[in-house]
Amino acid sequence: MTDTIFGLNKSNVVLAAGVAGAAFLGYCIYFDHKRINAPDYKDKIRQKRRTQAGAGGMAVRRPVAGGAEVLPDVSDPSQMQRFFLQEVQLGEELMAAGNVEEGAVHIANAVMLCGESQQLLSIFQQTLSEEQFRAVVQQLPSTRERLADLFGSRADEAENEPPMVQYLGDGPPPAQIQELIDDTDDLE
């Protein structure tokens, strides 16, 4: 066997490759650090995510604790569908992480935006724990008002009827759910 590669000593080639790899890694680290510490980095990231999500410039911003949440254009069905799916996913993730109240808010948003809210509630009743489902049901009245404020009168056009609550579990429903079943006026 020979100790040369392309006419060069094998150890020199390995050394040159190592130096080139270290230089490239240093280049990457330097420019990543410079990019992250740029004053407009977070704004650029948010704008890029909005653009990738298809929200573009037609989105409405609403203030939340951690910044601003992007709301879809209510006249665009694809944006509304994307927002609906995002709310369901975020609600389920938050509930799985143990943050039941915040997750319930997002799932209630999805229920109120859904055209078939009764069917969606039935699905959530079967898939969520009793505590989680109860938290979602408790959020429905305030969610309807909040979404009406955020989306204006178009939220009422999307869903003229409040969701009906049915208990599909075994045995009698818990008192809180029975109260909501008996008094649907609270959901309006």
N, C-alpha and C positions, 0 to 999 in steps of 0.2 A: 504494500500500500504506500501511496505517496502522501507526504505531509504538505502538499501544495494544492491550492484551489485557484484556478485561472492563473497559474504561475506565481501566486503569492503564498507566503507561509500561512499555514492553517491558523496558527495562533494570532497572526496579525488580522486575518479576516474576521475571526471571532471577536477580537478586541474592537475592530472598526464597527462591526454590527452592534456590539454592546454600547459603544459611544453614540452611535446614530440613534439607537432605541432610547437611550437616556436623554438625548437632546430632544427627540420628538416628545417624550413624556413631559419634560420640562416646559417645552413650548405649549403643550396642551394645558398644563396646570397654570402657567402664567396667564394665558389668555382667558381661561375659564374664570380665574380669580378677578381679572380685570373686567370681564363681562358682568359677573355677579355683583361687583361693587359699583357698577355704573348707577348713577342716581335714578335713571328712568327704567331700570331693569324690570321691576315688578309691573310697571305700566305696560311695557312691551310684552311681557308674558301674558298678562290679562288680555291684551288686545289680540295676541296671537291665538289664544284659546277661544275667544269670542268668534274670531274669523273662522277657525277650524270647526267650531260648533255650528256654523251657519247663521249665527245671530247677526253678524255684520254690524252695520250702523243702525239697524232698525230696532235694536233692543232698547228696553227701558231699564233704568237702574233704580233699584230701591235700596236704601241704606239698611244694613244689618250690622251686627256687632263687629264682625271681622272685616268690614269693607263694604262692598256693594254687590248685591245679587242681581244678575241679569234676568230680566223678565222678557218673555217673547212678545212679538208683535201679534196681537190677538186676531188680526185679519189674515195671518199666514198659518194655515192648518199644519204645515210641516213643523213650524217652530213650536206651535202649541203641543203637537204630539211629542216632539223632542223634550219639551219642558215637562210634560206629563211623565214620560219615562224616566227622566232625570229625578223628578220628585219621588217616584216610587223607589228607585234604586237608592237614593240618598236616605230616604226614610228607613228602608230595610237595613242598610248598612249601619245607620245610627242605632237602631234598635238592637241589632246583633252585637254592637259594641257596648250595649248597656245604657245608652242615652235614650231612654224611652220617650221622654217628653218632646225632645227635639225631633226624634224620628216620627212621632205621632203628628207633629205639625206638618211635616213634609208629606206624609201619607194622606192626611186630611186635605192638603192642597190637591193632591192627585185625585182623590175621591170627588171633590167639588168640581174639578175640571173635566171629569169623565162624563161622557154622555150617558153611560149605563152605570150610574153610581151605585144603584142597588145591587147589581151583580158584582161589582168590584168590592163592595162592603161584604158581601157573602163570601167572596174568595178570601179576603183578609180575615174574616171571622174564623175561617177554617185553617188558615196558615199561621196566624199570629197567636201568641199565648193570650189567655183571658185578660191579663193585666195590660198587655200591649193593645189589644183590641178596645178595651175600655178607654184607654188613653186617647185612641184615635176618635172614638165616638164623642168623647168630651170636647175634643178640639173642633168638631164640625160646625157648631153655631158661630164661634168666633172666626173660623176660617172663611165662612161664607161672607161675613161682613168685611173682613180684611181683603179678600179677593175682589169684592165689589168696589172697595175703595181704590185698590191698585189698578184694576182693569177698567174701572168705570162701568157704565151701563152695559157694556158688552159681556160682562160676566153673567149678568142676569139673562141676557139673550141666549147664552150658551147652555144655561140650565135653568129652566123656569120653575121646576119642581124641586123641593128639597129631597134629599135621599130618605127613603123609608128604611127603618131599621127592623130587621127580623132576627130572631135568635134561632140558630140552627143546631145548638148544642143539645146534649142529653140532659134531661131533667129541667127544672124550672130555671129561667134566666136569672142572673144576679140582679139584685134590687136596682142598681144604677141603670142597667140595660133595660129592665122592665119599665123603669120610669121614662126612658127615652122612647120605648115602643109605644107606651100609652099616650105620651104627650109629644106628638110630632111638631107642634107649633114652635117648640124651642129651636128646631133646626132651620127655621126660615129666617 
